[in-house]
Amino acid sequence: MAEKQMVEARIVIIGAGPAGMKAALSLVEAGHRPVVIDEAQRSGGQVYRRPSPAAERSPRALYGFEAARAQRLHQGFDAIADFIDYYPETLIWNAEGRTLDLLYNGQNQRIAWSHLILATGAMDRIIPVSGWTLPGAYTLGAAQIALKAQAVGIGQSVVFFGTGPLLYLVAYQYAKAGITVKAVLDVSAFRQSVVALPQLLTGGRTFAKGLFFLAWLRARRIPVLRGITPVEIVAGTDQAVAGITIRTAGGKLRHFDCSGVGFGYGLRSETQIADLLELEFAFEHNHRQWLPVSDDNGRASTCGVYLAGDGAGILGADAAELTGRRAALVLRFDLGETELAAEIDTLSARLNAMRPFRHALDHVAFAFPERLARNVPDDVIICRCEGLRAANIRQMARDTEEIDLNRIKAFTRLGMGRCQGRVCVAAATAVLAGAATDMSSTGRYRCQAPVKPVPLRAFLGGCDEQV
């Protein structure tokens, strides 16, 4: 191991999506030089993901209605390149005390921090279904990455299923790009949207965009079915996706031929780094997961740590920008800029005004279908890395009389593969909880370093201390 050097702790921002970019801009304007660490090749996050230079396309083609906003954020972030230390394509695999371990340029490096803004974003929430591990089956987020970053689709003909606003957005983006969308299949019943309508109307422009996507798809005669139940993703002779079978709201079986499927059931916050930092967590029923605790302005339980964006709870891209700026302003306030109090209060008020719409969207119109998660057939794989099926998890819970996820992990290796539980644990939670038990009773699944695979060669040259 290389000899350690004394380095000055820095303000560090983790994530360069809307929240991270706005935080960086707000810190630079006050004369700070933050470190910005991001796993992506270029800034933008998921919603404003930027393609590689070889796949560059017009902002309108990439971001549609959000082209102007995306350009503003990208140009603003690019303009401060000389005033930040930017680490793209960098994996944070461990956090210990006030030090982060990174994989950067193939080598392990360490960065000390004095203040930390977590803008770690979110990922798809899935419910495993028979055939979901076949080649050609992707989450909605992965399907969107393929289209935005590589300018390719996940198949020549695609079916999208699940629920949530992202379902319709990705279907629209694919169809707009000229890829054949065979169907959009929503497990949420139409009556749920009717019940949520009064609160949805408060969403203004965001709600109007959703209506446009739906109308655009219907105008192209793309089947949009509500209240469906996925039965099986079907394999072809090459053992790749060849179609999907569903049960309609009326109870009839229906099959769609396709070469790719994209699916997802809303989003869940990425909290692995917050876990490694040993932040205090609490179960949030509104978000259906354990989230790091914060005060009304985003301060976490550890002094000097601030939460921003979807990593602190799903509120969407517009809110992510507000929380990113607020996190930076609160940090500056804590460093002595007390004149920022009024703007901080204004940002918090704007965020609170967004919550009723988001609640109606995620918990009424497109509520997570717990019935599907709890009724996953026994033979369906839950943890693909370890080959665990629903039956294995249920049987272990019966044999041991344990429903705590960490105990089940010890007995079965649940979540001990490459994803470290990021994909499978949400579904395993619902399987374990049972119809009459609160989800929080399964406990909080705790991660450990490394949170993602790290090549051994990264450590052979020692560990470089970086400012």
C-alpha positions as CSV (number, residue, x, y, z in Angstrom):
1,M,0.0,0.0,0.0
2,A,1.4,3.4,-0.9
3,E,2.4,5.7,1.9
4,K,-0.4,7.9,3.0
5,Q,-0.2,11.7,2.6
6,M,-1.9,14.4,4.6
7,V,-4.5,16.0,2.4
8,E,-7.0,18.9,2.9
9,A,-10.6,17.7,3.2
10,R,-12.9,19.0,0.5
11,I,-16.5,19.7,-0.3
12,V,-17.6,16.6,-2.3
13,I,-20.7,16.1,-4.4
14,I,-21.7,12.6,-5.3
15,G,-23.7,12.5,-8.5
16,A,-23.8,14.8,-11.5
17,G,-27.5,14.6,-12.3
18,P,-29.9,17.6,-12.0
19,A,-29.3,17.8,-8.2
20,G,-25.6,17.4,-8.3
21,M,-25.1,19.8,-11.2
22,K,-27.2,22.5,-9.5
23,A,-25.3,22.0,-6.2
24,A,-22.0,22.4,-8.0
25,L,-23.2,25.6,-9.7
26,S,-24.4,27.1,-6.4
27,L,-21.1,26.3,-4.7
28,V,-18.9,27.7,-7.5
29,E,-20.9,31.0,-7.5
30,A,-19.8,31.4,-3.9
31,G,-16.1,30.8,-4.6
32,H,-15.9,27.1,-3.5
33,R,-14.1,24.5,-5.6
34,P,-16.1,21.3,-5.0
35,V,-15.1,17.8,-6.1
36,V,-17.8,16.2,-8.2
37,I,-17.9,12.4,-8.5
38,D,-20.1,10.6,-11.0
39,E,-20.3,7.0,-12.4
40,A,-21.4,8.2,-15.8
41,Q,-19.1,9.2,-18.6
42,R,-20.7,12.7,-18.9
43,S,-22.8,14.8,-16.6
44,G,-26.6,14.8,-16.8
45,G,-27.8,11.9,-14.7
46,Q,-30.5,9.6,-16.0
47,V,-33.2,12.1,-17.1
48,Y,-30.7,14.4,-18.9
49,R,-28.2,11.7,-19.8
50,R,-25.7,12.8,-22.5
51,P,-24.6,10.4,-25.2
52,S,-21.0,9.6,-26.0
53,P,-19.5,11.9,-28.6
54,A,-19.9,9.2,-31.3
55,A,-23.6,9.0,-30.7
56,E,-24.3,12.8,-30.4
57,R,-27.8,13.9,-31.4
58,S,-29.8,17.1,-31.1
59,P,-31.1,18.0,-27.7
60,R,-34.6,18.0,-29.1
61,A,-34.2,14.4,-30.2
62,L,-32.8,13.4,-26.9
63,Y,-34.9,15.2,-24.4
64,G,-38.1,16.3,-26.2
65,F,-39.9,18.9,-24.1
66,E,-37.0,19.1,-21.7
67,A,-34.4,20.1,-24.4
68,A,-34.1,23.7,-23.2
69,R,-33.8,22.7,-19.6
70,A,-31.3,20.0,-20.4
71,Q,-29.2,22.4,-22.5
72,R,-29.2,25.0,-19.7
73,L,-28.0,22.5,-17.1
74,H,-25.4,21.0,-19.4
75,Q,-24.0,24.3,-20.5
76,G,-24.0,25.7,-17.0
77,F,-22.1,22.7,-15.7
78,D,-19.6,22.7,-18.6
79,A,-19.0,26.4,-18.0
80,I,-17.6,25.7,-14.5
81,A,-15.3,22.9,-15.6
82,D,-12.2,25.0,-14.6
83,F,-13.7,25.7,-11.1
84,I,-14.4,22.1,-10.0
85,D,-12.5,18.8,-9.8
86,Y,-14.6,16.5,-11.8
87,Y,-14.3,12.7,-11.6
88,P,-16.5,11.1,-14.3
89,E,-16.7,7.3,-14.8
90,T,-15.8,6.9,-11.1
91,L,-17.1,4.3,-8.8
92,I,-17.4,5.0,-5.1
93,W,-17.1,1.5,-3.6
94,N,-16.5,2.4,0.1
95,A,-17.0,5.1,2.6
96,E,-15.3,5.0,5.9
97,G,-15.3,7.9,8.4
98,R,-14.9,11.1,6.4
99,T,-13.0,9.3,3.5
100,L,-14.3,7.9,0.2
101,D,-12.7,5.1,-1.7
102,L,-12.9,5.5,-5.4
103,L,-12.2,3.5,-8.5
104,Y,-10.9,6.1,-11.0
105,N,-8.9,5.4,-14.1
106,G,-8.6,1.8,-13.1
107,Q,-6.9,2.6,-9.8
108,N,-8.1,2.8,-6.2
109,Q,-8.0,6.4,-4.8
110,R,-9.1,8.1,-1.6
111,I,-10.7,11.4,-1.1
112,A,-11.2,13.1,2.3
113,W,-14.3,15.3,2.7
114,S,-15.3,18.1,5.0
115,H,-18.8,18.4,3.7
116,L,-20.7,15.9,1.5
117,I,-23.7,16.4,-0.8
118,L,-25.4,13.0,-1.6
119,A,-27.2,13.3,-5.0
120,T,-27.1,9.5,-5.7
121,G,-30.3,9.3,-7.7
122,A,-32.6,6.3,-8.1
123,M,-33.1,3.1,-10.0
124,D,-35.9,1.0,-11.3
125,R,-38.1,-0.9,-8.9
126,I,-38.9,-4.3,-10.3
127,I,-41.1,-7.3,-9.7
128,P,-39.6,-10.5,-11.1
129,V,-41.8,-12.4,-13.6
130,S,-41.1,-15.6,-15.4
131,G,-38.6,-15.0,-18.1
132,W,-37.3,-11.6,-16.8
133,T,-33.7,-12.9,-16.9
134,L,-33.8,-13.7,-20.7
135,P,-31.6,-11.8,-23.1
136,G,-33.7,-8.9,-24.4
137,A,-35.5,-8.2,-21.1
138,Y,-34.4,-4.8,-19.6
139,T,-35.6,-2.4,-17.0
140,L,-37.2,0.8,-18.2
141,G,-34.1,2.7,-17.1
142,A,-31.8,0.4,-19.0
143,A,-33.9,0.7,-22.1
144,Q,-33.7,4.5,-21.8
145,I,-29.9,4.4,-21.3
146,A,-29.5,2.3,-24.5
147,L,-31.5,4.8,-26.5
148,K,-30.0,8.0,-25.1
149,A,-26.4,7.0,-24.6
150,Q,-25.8,4.5,-27.4
151,A,-28.6,5.5,-29.9
152,V,-29.9,1.9,-30.0
153,G,-33.0,0.1,-29.0
154,I,-33.4,-3.0,-26.9
155,G,-35.1,-4.8,-29.8
156,Q,-36.5,-4.1,-33.3
157,S,-40.0,-4.5,-31.8
158,V,-40.6,-3.8,-28.2
159,V,-43.3,-4.2,-25.5
160,F,-43.1,-2.0,-22.4
161,F,-45.0,-3.1,-19.2
162,G,-45.2,-2.2,-15.5
163,T,-46.5,1.1,-14.2
164,G,-45.6,4.7,-13.5
165,P,-44.8,7.8,-15.6
166,L,-41.6,6.4,-16.9
167,L,-43.5,3.6,-18.6
168,Y,-45.2,6.1,-21.0
169,L,-42.2,8.3,-21.4
170,V,-39.9,5.5,-22.5
171,A,-42.5,4.1,-24.8
172,Y,-43.0,7.5,-26.4
173,Q,-39.2,8.0,-26.8
174,Y,-38.8,4.6,-28.5
175,A,-41.7,5.2,-30.8
176,K,-40.5,8.7,-31.6
177,A,-37.1,7.2,-32.5
178,G,-38.7,5.0,-35.1
179,I,-38.6,1.7,-33.1
180,T,-41.7,-0.4,-33.3
181,V,-43.6,-0.4,-30.0
182,K,-46.0,-3.3,-30.0
183,A,-47.8,-2.4,-26.8
184,V,-47.7,-0.4,-23.6
185,L,-49.1,-2.5,-20.7
186,D,-49.9,-0.9,-17.4
187,V,-50.8,-3.0,-14.3
188,S,-52.6,0.0,-12.7
189,A,-56.3,0.2,-13.4
190,F,-57.7,3.3,-15.2
191,R,-60.0,3.9,-12.2
192,Q,-56.9,4.7,-10.1
193,S,-56.1,7.7,-12.4
194,V,-59.7,8.9,-12.1
195,V,-59.5,8.8,-8.3
196,A,-56.1,10.7,-8.4
197,L,-57.3,13.3,-10.9
198,P,-58.0,16.2,-8.5
199,Q,-54.4,16.1,-7.2
200,L,-52.9,15.2,-10.5
201,L,-54.4,18.5,-11.9
202,T,-52.0,20.4,-9.5
203,G,-49.1,19.0,-11.5
204,G,-49.5,21.6,-14.2
205,R,-47.0,21.2,-17.0
206,T,-45.8,17.8,-15.7
207,F,-49.3,16.4,-15.8
208,A,-49.9,17.9,-19.3
209,K,-46.8,16.2,-20.6
210,G,-48.0,12.9,-19.3
211,L,-51.4,13.4,-21.1
212,F,-49.5,14.3,-24.3
213,F,-47.4,11.1,-24.2
214,L,-50.5,9.0,-23.8
215,A,-52.4,10.8,-26.5
216,W,-49.5,10.5,-28.9
217,L,-49.2,6.8,-28.4
218,R,-52.9,6.2,-28.9
219,A,-52.9,8.4,-32.0
220,R,-50.3,6.0,-33.5
221,R,-52.6,3.1,-32.7
222,I,-50.1,1.6,-30.2
223,P,-52.2,-0.5,-27.9
224,V,-52.3,0.9,-24.3
225,L,-53.9,-1.5,-21.9
226,R,-54.6,-0.8,-18.2
227,G,-55.1,-3.2,-15.3
228,I,-53.1,-6.0,-16.8
229,T,-51.2,-8.8,-15.1
230,P,-47.9,-10.0,-16.6
231,V,-47.8,-13.8,-16.9
232,E,-44.6,-14.7,-18.7
233,I,-41.8,-13.2,-20.9
234,V,-41.6,-15.9,-23.5
235,A,-38.3,-17.2,-25.0
236,G,-37.8,-18.1,-28.7
237,T,-35.7,-20.9,-30.2
238,D,-32.5,-18.9,-29.4
239,Q,-33.5,-18.6,-25.8
240,A,-33.9,-14.8,-26.1
241,V,-37.1,-12.7,-25.7
242,A,-39.7,-13.6,-28.3
243,G,-42.8,-12.2,-26.7
244,I,-44.9,-11.6,-23.6
245,T,-48.1,-13.1,-22.3
246,I,-50.4,-11.1,-20.1
247,R,-53.8,-11.4,-18.5
248,T,-56.1,-8.5,-19.4
249,A,-58.2,-6.6,-16.9
250,G,-61.1,-8.8,-18.1
251,G,-59.2,-12.0,-17.3
252,K,-58.3,-13.1,-20.8
253,L,-54.8,-14.3,-21.8
254,R,-53.2,-12.2,-24.6
255,H,-49.8,-12.6,-26.2
256,F,-47.6,-10.0,-28.0
257,D,-44.7,-11.0,-30.2
258,C,-41.6,-8.8,-29.7
259,S,-37.8,-9.0,-29.6
260,G,-37.4,-6.9,-26.5
261,V,-39.3,-6.0,-23.3
262,G,-38.8,-3.1,-20.9
263,F,-40.4,-3.1,-17.5
264,G,-40.5,-1.3,-14.2
265,Y,-42.8,-0.3,-11.4
266,G,-41.6,3.2,-10.4
267,L,-38.3,4.2,-8.8
268,R,-36.5,3.6,-5.6
269,S,-33.8,5.7,-4.1
270,E,-30.1,4.7,-4.2
271,T,-29.0,4.6,-0.6
272,Q,-25.9,2.4,-0.5
273,I,-23.4,5.1,0.1
274,A,-25.6,6.7,2.8
275,D,-25.6,3.3,4.4
276,L,-21.8,3.0,4.3
277,L,-21.7,6.5,5.9
278,E,-23.7,5.1,8.8
279,L,-26.4,7.7,8.5
280,E,-29.5,7.3,10.5
281,F,-32.4,5.6,8.5
282,A,-36.1,5.5,9.0
283,F,-38.8,3.6,7.1
284,E,-40.8,6.0,4.9
285,H,-44.2,4.5,4.0
286,N,-44.7,7.2,1.3
287,H,-41.6,5.9,-0.5
288,R,-42.0,2.2,0.5
289,Q,-38.4,2.0,1.6
290,W,-35.8,2.9,4.3
291,L,-34.4,6.3,3.6
292,P,-31.7,8.4,5.3
293,V,-33.2,10.7,7.9
294,S,-32.9,14.5,7.3
295,D,-34.2,17.7,8.7
296,D,-36.6,20.0,6.8
297,N,-33.7,21.4,4.7
298,G,-31.9,18.2,3.8
299,R,-29.3,18.0,6.5
300,A,-28.5,14.3,7.3
301,S,-27.9,12.9,10.7
302,T,-24.1,13.2,10.4
303,C,-22.8,16.7,10.6
304,G,-21.7,18.0,7.2
305,V,-23.8,15.6,5.1
306,Y,-26.6,16.9,2.9
307,L,-29.2,15.0,0.9
308,A,-30.5,16.0,-2.6
309,G,-32.4,14.6,-5.5
310,D,-34.1,11.3,-5.8
311,G,-31.6,9.6,-3.5
312,A,-33.5,11.3,-0.6
313,G,-36.9,10.3,-1.9
314,I,-38.5,10.2,-5.3
315,L,-39.8,13.7,-6.3
316,G,-38.7,13.9,-10.0
317,A,-36.2,16.0,-12.0
318,D,-37.7,19.4,-11.3
319,A,-37.6,18.8,-7.6
320,A,-34.0,17.4,-7.9
321,E,-32.8,20.7,-9.2
322,L,-34.4,22.6,-6.3
323,T,-33.0,20.1,-3.7
324,G,-29.5,20.4,-5.3
325,R,-29.5,24.1,-5.0
326,R,-31.0,24.0,-1.5
327,A,-28.3,21.5,-0.3
328,A,-25.5,23.8,-1.5
329,L,-27.2,26.9,0.1
330,V,-27.7,25.1,3.4
331,L,-24.1,24.0,3.3
332,R,-23.0,27.6,2.7
333,F,-25.4,28.8,5.4
334,D,-23.7,26.4,7.8
335,L,-20.4,27.9,6.8
336,G,-21.6,31.3,7.8
337,E,-23.6,32.8,4.9
338,T,-26.7,33.4,7.1
339,E,-28.2,35.8,4.6
340,L,-29.2,32.7,2.5
341,A,-32.0,31.8,5.0
342,A,-34.8,33.4,3.1
343,E,-33.9,31.7,-0.2
344,I,-33.6,28.3,1.6
345,D,-37.1,28.7,3.0
346,T,-38.5,29.6,-0.4
347,L,-36.9,26.5,-2.0
348,S,-38.3,24.3,0.8
349,A,-41.8,25.8,0.3
350,R,-41.7,25.1,-3.4
351,L,-40.7,21.5,-2.8
352,N,-43.5,21.0,-0.3
353,A,-45.9,22.3,-2.8
354,M,-44.8,19.5,-5.2
355,R,-45.5,16.7,-2.8
356,P,-49.3,16.3,-3.2
357,F,-48.9,15.8,-6.9
358,R,-46.1,13.3,-6.5
359,H,-48.1,11.4,-3.9
360,A,-51.1,11.1,-6.2
361,L,-48.8,10.0,-9.1
362,D,-46.9,7.3,-7.2
363,H,-49.4,6.1,-4.6
364,V,-52.8,6.4,-6.3
365,A,-52.6,6.6,-10.1
366,F,-49.6,4.3,-10.5
367,A,-49.4,2.7,-7.1
368,F,-46.9,-0.1,-6.6
369,P,-48.7,-3.4,-7.2
370,E,-48.0,-5.2,-4.0
371,R,-50.4,-8.0,-5.1
372,L,-47.9,-8.9,-7.9
373,A,-44.9,-8.9,-5.7
374,R,-46.5,-11.0,-3.0
375,N,-47.8,-13.5,-5.5
376,V,-44.7,-14.1,-7.5
377,P,-44.8,-17.8,-8.5
378,D,-42.5,-20.1,-6.5
379,D,-40.4,-21.0,-9.6
380,V,-39.5,-17.4,-10.5
381,I,-36.0,-16.3,-9.9
382,I,-35.7,-13.4,-7.3
383,C,-32.0,-13.1,-7.0
384,R,-30.5,-13.8,-10.3
385,C,-26.9,-13.6,-9.1
386,E,-27.3,-16.3,-6.6
387,G,-30.0,-18.3,-8.5
388,L,-32.6,-17.9,-5.7
389,R,-36.2,-18.5,-6.5
390,A,-39.2,-17.2,-4.6
391,A,-39.7,-20.7,-3.2
392,N,-36.2,-20.7,-1.7
393,I,-36.9,-17.4,0.2
394,R,-40.4,-18.5,1.4
395,Q,-39.1,-21.9,2.5
396,M,-36.2,-20.4,4.4
397,A,-38.6,-17.9,6.2
398,R,-40.8,-20.9,7.2
399,D,-37.9,-23.0,8.3
400,T,-36.1,-20.4,10.4
401,E,-39.1,-18.3,11.4
402,E,-37.1,-15.3,10.2
403,I,-38.3,-12.5,8.0
404,D,-35.5,-10.1,8.6
405,L,-33.7,-9.5,5.3
406,N,-30.3,-9.6,6.8
407,R,-30.9,-13.0,8.4
408,I,-32.4,-14.3,5.2
409,K,-29.2,-13.0,3.5
410,A,-27.1,-15.0,5.9
411,F,-29.0,-18.2,5.2
412,T,-29.5,-17.9,1.5
413,R,-26.9,-15.4,0.1
414,L,-29.7,-13.1,-1.1
415,G,-28.3,-10.0,-2.6
416,M,-24.6,-11.1,-2.3
417,G,-24.0,-11.0,-6.1
418,R,-22.9,-8.2,-8.4
419,C,-25.9,-6.0,-7.7
420,Q,-25.4,-6.3,-3.9
421,G,-29.2,-6.4,-3.5
422,R,-30.0,-3.2,-5.4
423,V,-32.2,-5.1,-7.8
424,C,-33.6,-8.1,-5.9
425,V,-34.1,-7.0,-2.3
426,A,-37.2,-4.8,-3.0
427,A,-38.9,-7.8,-4.5
428,A,-37.7,-10.2,-1.8
429,T,-39.1,-7.7,0.8
430,A,-42.5,-8.0,-0.7
431,V,-42.3,-11.7,-0.9
432,L,-41.3,-12.0,2.8
433,A,-43.7,-9.4,4.1
434,G,-46.8,-11.3,3.3
435,A,-50.2,-9.8,2.8
436,A,-50.9,-8.8,6.4
437,T,-47.5,-7.6,7.5
438,D,-46.0,-4.2,7.2
439,M,-43.0,-4.0,4.8
440,S,-40.9,-2.4,7.5
441,S,-41.1,-5.6,9.6
442,T,-38.5,-7.2,7.3
443,G,-35.9,-4.8,8.5
444,R,-33.4,-2.7,6.6
445,Y,-31.1,-4.5,4.3
446,R,-27.6,-3.4,5.1
447,C,-24.9,-3.2,2.4
448,Q,-21.2,-3.5,2.8
449,A,-18.2,-2.6,0.8
450,P,-17.6,-3.0,-2.0
451,V,-21.0,-1.8,-3.0
452,K,-20.2,-2.8,-6.6
453,P,-17.6,-5.1,-8.1
454,V,-14.1,-3.8,-8.0
455,P,-11.2,-5.4,-10.0
456,L,-8.4,-6.8,-7.9
457,R,-5.8,-5.1,-10.2
458,A,-7.1,-1.7,-8.9
459,F,-5.3,-2.4,-5.6
460,L,-2.0,-3.9,-6.9
461,G,-0.4,-0.5,-7.4
462,G,-1.4,0.8,-4.0
463,C,-3.8,3.4,-2.9
464,D,-3.3,7.0,-4.0
465,E,-4.4,9.8,-1.7
466,Q,-6.0,12.6,-3.7
467,V,-7.2,16.1,-2.7
